[in-house]
Structures are given as structure tokens and as C-alpha cells.
Amino acid sequence: MKKHKFGSTTIEHHADGSATIEHNHEDGEGMGVKHAVMGLDELHDSLEDHLRDPEEIEEALEKKGIDPEKVEEAISPGIHEKMEELLED
């Protein structure tokens, strides 16, 4: 998978059901990607092309000696406890 340097994505929804997607590049204006999509399949493809695979991110953290679960907990406190509760039901 390509490693893009996109920092955020904006999706503008239109009345006809289409959308305009803009992937904003970390290196600034003029480096981003903006295009229209007509449906969910195209939207998913665009997001998949511009996001990193979660497993790839986990591997990169582990190579740096960082526990991915600690990162998840720092971003979303209680996430692992909540997931355990959901799985019990």
C-alpha cells in the first residue's frame, strides 16, 4: 500500500447523492487531491487509497518500541474496557 502524507479528509455531500472528497496533504496547499464520487463504492475506494492500513500503523509503532494499545488508550480513554463490555453481550 502506498504511504501518502495526507493529514485530513473533507467530504462535501450534494443533493443528488454524490459527494466531493478532498484529501489534504501534510506538505500544504497544492499537494492535496480533490475529486467527485457518485456512490459509496467510489467513496470507499478513495478513502482506502489515501489512508494507511491499521496493521501497517501498528507495525510501525511496534518497530519504534511503542505499544499500540497504549496509543489507542491515550486517544480514546477506556476504549479497551468498552470493547470488552461489548464483546460480553
Stockholm file with secondary structure:
# STOCKHOLM 1.0

chainA/1-89         MKKHKFGSTTIEHHADGSATIEHNHEDGEGMGVKHAVMGLDELHDSLEDHLRDPEEIEEALEKKGIDPEKVEEAISPGIHEKMEELLED
#=GR chainA/1-89 SS CCCCCEEEEEEEECTTSCEEEEEEETTCTTSCEEEEESSHHHHHHHHHHHSCCHHHHHHHHHHTTCCHHHHHHHHSTTHHHHHHHHHHC
#=GC SS_cons        CCCCCEEEEEEEECTTSCEEEEEEETTCTTSCEEEEESSHHHHHHHHHHHSCCHHHHHHHHHHTTCCHHHHHHHHSTTHHHHHHHHHHC
//
